[in-house]
């Protein structure tokens, strides 16, 4: 699969039995339908923060879904300071740009928590990667496995 933002190959990273598709170039994250809720549950979050039914009024470019190639809608995630996320109306996938997962999670996480465990996992997985273009531990992108 290709990153909807920069068109680089997405790399599959497993986090607590959830496959996340991560872009090593722009550090965006793709969540298949239902994966964002699973990640939020793993982190003790609430469903309202991951609810993406509120339309975002923005002039941002509409990205194409990396899964089905349909134009994605701009939706708001979070209650305190909403984040503009890209949500596919066809397959319900969700794209978050770099830093947006932290913004969403920070709204539901204990303020004393220093690091987002998902972001820490991604950084630890790819920290030793030369030029920040590592392969996933399995060595294959989702596209290569299909």
N, C-alpha and C positions, 0 to 999 in steps of 0.2 A: 504494500500500500504506500501511497505517496502522501506527504504532508500537504494539507490543504493550504497552508500559509506559504511555505518556501519550496515545495515540490521535491524535497529530499525524501529518501526512503525512510519509512517509519520502522522502528525496531521494537520487537515484542519483548517486554520485560514482565516477569511474573512477580506479583506482589500478593502474598497470602492467597495463593491459588486463583488470583484474578490476573488475566492477561491485559496489560496496558500497552498501548502503542505509543511510543515516545519518539519525538524527532530530536536527534542529537545535534542538529544544526540550529534550530530556533527554540528548542526545548519545550515545544508545545506537547499536549497530551490528547490522545483520542480515546474515548470511552465508548465501547459498544453499548447498545441499549441495556440499561440496568446496572452497568459496571460502576457508575458514579455512586449510586446508592449503596452498592456493596462496599466500596472503598470508604464511604462515609460511615457505614455501620462498623467496619473494622476499626475505625478511629473513634468510635463512640459518638458519632455525629447524629444529627436529627434529619429526618426526611425533608422538612420544610426548607432547609438550606439548599438541597439539591433539586427542588421543584423548579422546573424550567418552563412553566406555563405563561409567565408574564412576558409580554412582547417588549423588546427594547426599541426605543425610537432613536435611531442613529443613522448617520450617513456613511458608516463603515461599509466597506465592500463586502458583499455576500460571498462567502467561500463555498467551494464545491465539496460535497461529502466525499471523503476518501474511500468509503465503502460502496456507495451506489452512484456517485457523481451528480447527484441532484444539488441544486442550490440550497444552502442551509439558511435557517431563520436566525435572527438575532434575538436572544432571550436573556432575561435577567436571572441570575443566581444569587442567593444570599438575601438577607433581610436588612442588615445594618448598613452596609455599603455594597449595593448590588454590583455584580460583575457581569459584563456583557459576554455571553457565551454563544457559540455557534451550535445550533441543534438541527439535525436533519429531520424534516417532516416525514420522510419516507421510512427510514430505518431507525429513527430515534437515537442515533449516535450523537455524541457530544464532543465538541472540540474546545479545549481551553488553551489559550496562549500562555507563554512563559509568565509565571508569577500569579496567574489567576487561580490555580488550585490553592495556593497558599492563602490568597485573599478570601476565598470561600471557606476554607477550613479554619482560618483564624477567627471567623465569626462564630464558630461553634466549639472551638477548642478552648481549653483552660488557658487563660492569658499567661500563666506561669510556665507553660510548655514552651521550651526553647526552639524545638525543631519539628517541622512537619515530617512524620515518619515516611510518607510516600516519597516526598522530595529527597529526603535523606537516603532512602533506598536507591532511588535513581542515581543520585550523585555518587554513592558508594559503588554501585555497579559499574559506572562508566568513568570513575575518577582516574584510573590508570590508563585510559584509552589515549593513544597518540592522536593528536589533532582532533580530539573529541568526536571521533567517528568509530566507536567500538561496535563490535557485533554483540548481539544479545548472547547470554550464556549458552543458549542452544545453538548459536551461530547462524540462525536463519530469521529472515523477516517473515511475517505472516504470508506475504505474497509468494515467497519462495516455497512455503509449505503447501500451498494450494495446488 
